[in-house]
């Protein structure tokens, strides 16, 4: 699979969780940063 596509899907999910109030903005950013490294994604997407 493409790590950038996987990362984009995760960021989309994190945005949705943040908008619903289930995760804070700072938590979402930490999760996204950690997963970007683990997946090997090389795109930058803003939460």
Buried (B, 14 or more C-beta within 10 A) or exposed (E): EEBBEBBBEBBEEBBEBBEEEEBEEEEBBEBBEEBBEEBEBEEEBEE
